[in-house]
Amino acid sequence: RQVIEDAAQWHRSGVAVVASANLSTLDLLNHDLVLNIQQLLTQSGLPADQLCLEITESALLDEPDVALKHLDELSSFGLKLSIDDYGTGQSSLAYVKTLPVNELKIDRAFVTGVDTAPKNAAIVRSTILLCHELGLSVVAEGAETAQEMAWLKNNKCDLIQGYGIAKPMPLGEFLQWVHTFNQTRQQQET
């Protein structure tokens, strides 16, 4: 509820940020989940494509049929869906192939040292290629150094998340950070 309310305010203020919220296994299996999210989006005025719901692979294991039904319903009205912490759980390419997800987040265990660890580099590079072939965007979690970020950019990773970009911060500081980031980017493009 709070993420949707905040994201709706950002949207009304012209802040172009897609908000993300993690769904626990209990959330994903809650029979009222889809209706509750639809109602919150309608009440807040937030467009569905401005919200990304992140699920872990383990959240799909308890009751996969219910989880898949809810994900299909959430996807059908335009929400972005993401597999979080990919590679650390019961990784299965079957999930990547069959789930109605838009993105995959590579766990920081593979991102850390990606520029110097050949095995991490092979895993991340192949995951990026696979995701792009399947029409998914890729987020690298936990990038902390300029070298890791440069490697990810050179290997066409779509989004980077981690201390190399910014550390977690209170909402007011985050909004100011986004404003400054966007201004800097616009100046670089001109």
Rosetta blueprint (number, residue, H / E / L):
1 R L
2 Q H
3 V H
4 I H
5 E H
6 D H
7 A H
8 A H
9 Q H
10 W H
11 H H
12 R H
13 S L
14 G L
15 V L
16 A L
17 V L
18 V L
19 A E
20 S E
21 A E
22 N E
23 L E
24 S L
25 T H
26 L H
27 D H
28 L H
29 L H
30 N L
31 H L
32 D L
33 L H
34 V H
35 L H
36 N H
37 I H
38 Q H
39 Q H
40 L H
41 L H
42 T H
43 Q H
44 S H
45 G L
46 L L
47 P L
48 A H
49 D H
50 Q H
51 L E
52 C E
53 L E
54 E E
55 I E
56 T E
57 E H
58 S H
59 A H
60 L H
61 L L
62 D L
63 E L
64 P H
65 D H
66 V H
67 A H
68 L H
69 K H
70 H H
71 L H
72 D H
73 E H
74 L H
75 S H
76 S H
77 F L
78 G L
79 L L
80 K E
81 L E
82 S E
83 I E
84 D E
85 D E
86 Y E
87 G L
88 T L
89 G L
90 Q L
91 S L
92 S L
93 L H
94 A H
95 Y H
96 V H
97 K H
98 T H
99 L L
100 P L
101 V L
102 N L
103 E E
104 L E
105 K E
106 I E
107 D L
108 R H
109 A H
110 F H
111 V H
112 T L
113 G L
114 V L
115 D L
116 T L
117 A L
118 P H
119 K H
120 N H
121 A H
122 A H
123 I H
124 V H
125 R H
126 S H
127 T H
128 I H
129 L H
130 L H
131 C H
132 H H
133 E H
134 L L
135 G L
136 L L
137 S E
138 V E
139 V E
140 A E
141 E E
142 G L
143 A L
144 E L
145 T L
146 A H
147 Q H
148 E H
149 M H
150 A H
151 W H
152 L H
153 K H
154 N H
155 N L
156 K L
157 C L
158 D L
159 L E
160 I E
161 Q E
162 G L
163 Y L
164 G L
165 I L
166 A L
167 K L
168 P L
169 M L
170 P L
171 L H
172 G H
173 E H
174 F H
175 L H
176 Q H
177 W H
178 V H
179 H H
180 T H
181 F H
182 N H
183 Q H
184 T H
185 R H
186 Q H
187 Q H
188 Q H
189 E H
190 T L
